[in-house]
Amino acid sequence: MSTLQNTSSMGSLPYRQAQTTWWGHLLWLLTAAVLGWAVSAIFAGMFYLSRPLFLVPYVVLTAIFLVGYLRWGGFDLRGHLAHNWGWGVVGALLVGGFVVFTVLQQPRTTMPQGADLVFNLLWLGVVYGLVDGLLLSVMPVVATWQACRLLGWTERWSGQIAAGVLALLASLLVTATYHLGYPEFQGVAVLLPVFGVGLMSVAYLLSRNPLAPVLSHIAMHVAAVLFGLYTAVQLPPHY
Protein backbone atom coordinates (compact mmCIF):
# COMPACT_ATOMS: atom_id res chain seq x y z
CA MET A 1 0.00 0.00 0.00
CA SER A 2 1.28 3.47 -0.83
CA THR A 3 0.32 5.02 2.49
CA LEU A 4 1.62 8.57 2.91
CA GLN A 5 3.99 8.44 -0.01
CA ASN A 6 4.43 11.73 -1.79
CA THR A 7 4.66 9.91 -5.10
CA SER A 8 1.17 8.51 -4.63
CA SER A 9 -1.91 9.82 -6.37
CA MET A 10 -2.95 11.80 -3.31
CA GLY A 11 0.52 13.23 -2.79
CA SER A 12 0.62 14.56 -6.33
CA LEU A 13 -2.97 14.29 -7.52
CA PRO A 14 -2.96 14.33 -11.34
CA TYR A 15 -3.94 17.71 -12.68
CA ARG A 16 -3.53 19.57 -15.95
CA GLN A 17 -1.26 22.48 -15.01
CA ALA A 18 -4.09 24.51 -13.46
CA GLN A 19 -2.91 27.66 -11.72
CA THR A 20 -4.39 27.18 -8.25
CA THR A 21 -3.56 28.57 -4.82
CA TRP A 22 -3.64 26.88 -1.41
CA TRP A 23 -6.22 29.33 -0.11
CA GLY A 24 -8.34 28.75 -3.22
CA HIS A 25 -8.70 25.09 -2.28
CA LEU A 26 -9.68 26.09 1.26
CA LEU A 27 -12.32 28.48 -0.09
CA TRP A 28 -13.81 25.64 -2.11
CA LEU A 29 -13.73 23.51 1.04
CA LEU A 30 -15.62 26.12 3.06
CA THR A 31 -18.10 26.45 0.21
CA ALA A 32 -18.70 22.69 0.38
CA ALA A 33 -19.52 22.98 4.09
CA VAL A 34 -21.90 25.90 3.51
CA LEU A 35 -23.53 24.21 0.52
CA GLY A 36 -24.15 20.98 2.40
CA TRP A 37 -25.70 22.78 5.36
CA ALA A 38 -27.82 25.09 3.18
CA VAL A 39 -29.27 22.24 1.11
CA SER A 40 -30.28 20.12 4.10
CA ALA A 41 -31.45 23.10 6.18
CA ILE A 42 -33.57 24.61 3.42
CA PHE A 43 -35.01 21.63 1.58
CA ALA A 44 -35.32 19.27 4.58
CA GLY A 45 -35.36 21.56 7.62
CA MET A 46 -37.54 24.30 6.12
CA PHE A 47 -39.57 22.83 3.24
CA TYR A 48 -39.71 19.21 4.52
CA LEU A 49 -39.40 17.74 1.04
CA SER A 50 -39.88 14.00 0.78
CA ARG A 51 -36.65 12.08 0.49
CA PRO A 52 -36.89 11.44 -3.29
CA LEU A 53 -37.75 15.10 -3.95
CA PHE A 54 -35.07 16.34 -1.54
CA LEU A 55 -32.46 14.55 -3.60
CA VAL A 56 -33.27 16.60 -6.70
CA PRO A 57 -31.80 19.93 -5.47
CA TYR A 58 -29.14 18.09 -3.46
CA VAL A 59 -27.86 16.10 -6.43
CA VAL A 60 -28.12 18.97 -8.93
CA LEU A 61 -26.46 21.64 -6.75
CA THR A 62 -23.75 19.27 -5.51
CA ALA A 63 -22.99 18.06 -9.04
CA ILE A 64 -22.61 21.65 -10.27
CA PHE A 65 -20.31 22.42 -7.34
CA LEU A 66 -18.14 19.32 -7.80
CA VAL A 67 -17.79 19.80 -11.56
CA GLY A 68 -16.84 23.42 -10.93
CA TYR A 69 -14.14 22.36 -8.47
CA LEU A 70 -12.77 19.71 -10.83
CA ARG A 71 -12.59 22.19 -13.69
CA TRP A 72 -11.03 24.89 -11.50
CA GLY A 73 -8.39 22.48 -10.23
CA GLY A 74 -7.89 20.79 -13.60
CA PHE A 75 -7.89 17.36 -11.96
CA ASP A 76 -7.42 14.15 -13.91
CA LEU A 77 -10.27 12.22 -12.30
CA ARG A 78 -9.76 9.15 -14.49
CA GLY A 79 -6.12 8.90 -13.45
CA HIS A 80 -7.02 9.27 -9.79
CA LEU A 81 -9.63 6.52 -10.06
CA ALA A 82 -7.15 4.17 -11.74
CA HIS A 83 -4.35 4.76 -9.23
CA ASN A 84 -4.35 2.12 -6.46
CA TRP A 85 -7.82 0.99 -7.53
CA GLY A 86 -7.23 -2.44 -5.97
CA TRP A 87 -6.60 -0.91 -2.55
CA GLY A 88 -9.66 1.27 -3.09
CA VAL A 89 -11.80 -1.83 -3.55
CA VAL A 90 -10.26 -3.45 -0.47
CA GLY A 91 -11.00 -0.32 1.57
CA ALA A 92 -14.57 -0.29 0.25
CA LEU A 93 -15.08 -3.93 1.23
CA LEU A 94 -13.74 -3.44 4.76
CA VAL A 95 -15.45 -0.17 5.62
CA GLY A 96 -18.51 -0.96 3.52
CA GLY A 97 -18.96 -4.21 5.39
CA PHE A 98 -18.89 -2.39 8.71
CA VAL A 99 -21.38 0.35 7.77
CA VAL A 100 -23.73 -2.21 6.21
CA PHE A 101 -23.58 -4.10 9.51
CA THR A 102 -24.67 -0.93 11.35
CA VAL A 103 -27.67 -0.69 9.00
CA LEU A 104 -28.68 -4.28 9.77
CA GLN A 105 -28.78 -3.52 13.50
CA GLN A 106 -31.70 -1.13 13.05
CA PRO A 107 -35.45 -1.94 12.87
CA ARG A 108 -36.38 -3.63 9.62
CA THR A 109 -39.14 -2.34 7.35
CA THR A 110 -40.95 -3.79 4.35
CA MET A 111 -38.78 -3.79 1.23
CA PRO A 112 -40.26 -2.06 -1.84
CA GLN A 113 -41.21 -4.27 -4.78
CA GLY A 114 -40.99 -4.14 -8.56
CA ALA A 115 -40.36 -0.80 -10.24
CA ASP A 116 -40.46 0.95 -6.86
CA LEU A 117 -37.56 -1.19 -5.67
CA VAL A 118 -35.52 -0.46 -8.80
CA PHE A 119 -36.18 3.28 -8.47
CA ASN A 120 -35.20 3.36 -4.79
CA LEU A 121 -32.07 1.29 -5.36
CA LEU A 122 -30.88 3.59 -8.14
CA TRP A 123 -32.00 6.95 -6.73
CA LEU A 124 -31.67 6.51 -2.96
CA GLY A 125 -29.00 3.83 -3.09
CA VAL A 126 -26.56 4.48 -5.91
CA VAL A 127 -27.06 8.18 -6.73
CA TYR A 128 -27.52 9.34 -3.13
CA GLY A 129 -24.57 7.26 -1.96
CA LEU A 130 -22.36 8.46 -4.81
CA VAL A 131 -23.04 12.14 -4.17
CA ASP A 132 -22.60 11.75 -0.40
CA GLY A 133 -19.29 9.95 -0.88
CA LEU A 134 -17.94 12.62 -3.21
CA LEU A 135 -19.11 15.64 -1.20
CA LEU A 136 -18.39 14.39 2.31
CA SER A 137 -15.18 12.39 1.82
CA VAL A 138 -13.49 12.84 -1.54
CA MET A 139 -13.79 16.59 -2.08
CA PRO A 140 -12.72 17.70 1.46
CA VAL A 141 -9.76 15.32 1.51
CA VAL A 142 -8.57 16.34 -1.96
CA ALA A 143 -8.97 20.08 -1.29
CA THR A 144 -7.11 19.94 2.00
CA TRP A 145 -4.32 17.77 0.65
CA GLN A 146 -3.83 20.00 -2.37
CA ALA A 147 -3.68 23.08 -0.14
CA CYS A 148 -0.99 21.39 1.96
CA ARG A 149 0.85 20.30 -1.18
CA LEU A 150 0.96 23.85 -2.50
CA LEU A 151 2.29 24.99 0.86
CA GLY A 152 5.11 22.44 0.52
CA TRP A 153 4.04 20.34 3.49
CA THR A 154 3.75 17.03 1.64
CA GLU A 155 7.46 17.01 0.76
CA ARG A 156 8.25 15.67 4.26
CA TRP A 157 6.86 12.74 6.22
CA SER A 158 5.81 14.96 9.10
CA GLY A 159 3.99 17.27 6.70
CA GLN A 160 2.24 14.35 5.01
CA ILE A 161 0.99 13.10 8.37
CA ALA A 162 -0.22 16.60 9.28
CA ALA A 163 -1.91 16.93 5.88
CA GLY A 164 -3.66 13.60 6.38
CA VAL A 165 -4.95 14.63 9.81
CA LEU A 166 -6.16 17.98 8.49
CA ALA A 167 -7.82 16.28 5.51
CA LEU A 168 -9.71 13.95 7.85
CA LEU A 169 -10.79 16.90 10.01
CA ALA A 170 -11.97 18.73 6.89
CA SER A 171 -14.12 15.74 5.92
CA LEU A 172 -15.59 15.62 9.43
CA LEU A 173 -16.34 19.35 9.24
CA VAL A 174 -18.23 19.08 5.95
CA THR A 175 -20.05 15.98 7.20
CA ALA A 176 -21.11 17.68 10.44
CA THR A 177 -22.33 20.90 8.80
CA TYR A 178 -24.28 18.96 6.17
CA HIS A 179 -26.04 16.75 8.71
CA LEU A 180 -26.72 19.58 11.15
CA GLY A 181 -29.09 21.02 8.58
CA TYR A 182 -31.42 18.04 9.06
CA PRO A 183 -33.88 18.33 11.97
CA GLU A 184 -33.05 14.74 13.01
CA PHE A 185 -29.32 15.33 13.45
CA GLN A 186 -29.35 18.24 15.88
CA GLY A 187 -27.02 18.01 18.87
CA VAL A 188 -25.11 14.83 19.69
CA ALA A 189 -27.07 12.86 17.08
CA VAL A 190 -24.73 14.29 14.45
CA LEU A 191 -21.85 12.23 15.89
CA LEU A 192 -23.19 9.02 14.31
CA PRO A 193 -22.85 10.12 10.66
CA VAL A 194 -19.61 11.94 11.48
CA PHE A 195 -18.13 8.69 12.79
CA GLY A 196 -19.31 6.64 9.81
CA VAL A 197 -18.10 9.08 7.16
CA GLY A 198 -14.87 9.51 9.11
CA LEU A 199 -14.13 5.80 8.65
CA MET A 200 -14.74 6.12 4.92
CA SER A 201 -12.40 9.11 4.71
CA VAL A 202 -9.70 7.20 6.60
CA ALA A 203 -10.08 4.40 4.06
CA TYR A 204 -9.61 6.99 1.31
CA LEU A 205 -6.47 8.41 2.91
CA LEU A 206 -4.94 4.96 3.39
CA SER A 207 -5.87 3.52 0.00
CA ARG A 208 -5.29 6.74 -1.97
CA ASN A 209 -8.27 5.84 -4.13
CA PRO A 210 -11.77 7.42 -4.10
CA LEU A 211 -13.44 4.05 -4.69
CA ALA A 212 -13.01 3.31 -0.98
CA PRO A 213 -15.36 6.02 0.35
CA VAL A 214 -17.68 6.11 -2.68
CA LEU A 215 -18.37 2.38 -2.93
CA SER A 216 -18.73 1.98 0.84
CA HIS A 217 -21.19 4.87 0.93
CA ILE A 218 -23.21 3.36 -1.92
CA ALA A 219 -23.20 -0.04 -0.20
CA MET A 220 -24.54 1.56 3.00
CA HIS A 221 -27.36 3.32 1.14
CA VAL A 222 -28.30 0.21 -0.84
CA ALA A 223 -28.44 -1.82 2.38
CA ALA A 224 -30.64 0.87 3.95
CA VAL A 225 -33.05 0.71 1.00
CA LEU A 226 -33.28 -3.08 1.18
CA PHE A 227 -33.44 -3.42 4.95
CA GLY A 228 -34.82 -0.23 6.48
CA LEU A 229 -36.09 2.22 3.90
CA TYR A 230 -38.20 4.08 6.47
CA THR A 231 -36.10 3.54 9.60
CA ALA A 232 -32.39 3.56 8.69
CA VAL A 233 -30.73 6.74 9.94
CA GLN A 234 -28.34 6.52 7.00
CA LEU A 235 -31.14 7.67 4.68
CA PRO A 236 -32.18 11.15 5.83
CA PRO A 237 -34.44 13.00 5.90
CA HIS A 238 -37.07 11.38 8.13
CA TYR A 239 -40.18 13.29 9.16
Order of alpha helices (4+ residues) and beta strands (2+ residues): alpha-alpha-alpha-alpha-alpha-alpha-alpha-alpha-alpha-alpha
